[in-house]
């Protein structure tokens, strides 16, 4: 796990913070900049997105990833229930696929549902 220094108000009595979602800008080895979203749900995913992606959009994707991942775990626990990941959640994620660089999450999602569009 990576340590992130936060500039918090010193009057807050906060110990350790275990973040569910974090987003920021990172530089790839080739020198290109990307927006990175790190999500902890049932699993932990780091998703690099096109640099032009706003923080608000990245957080919307993070919420969809959490809902999708929890739905996948619920479906694995009870395969005959109707609580698999919802269509709206999958559509939100699918809308981000053209802006998503190759990563574990993208590979898992595309392998599960398929995708015919162009990928980064």
Secondary structure as UniProt FT lines:
FT   TURN            10..11
FT   STRAND          21..27
FT   TURN            29..30
FT   STRAND          33..40
FT   STRAND          44..50
FT   TURN            51..52
FT   HELIX           55..77
FT   TURN            79..80
FT   HELIX           87..96
FT   HELIX           97..99
FT   HELIX           104..113
//
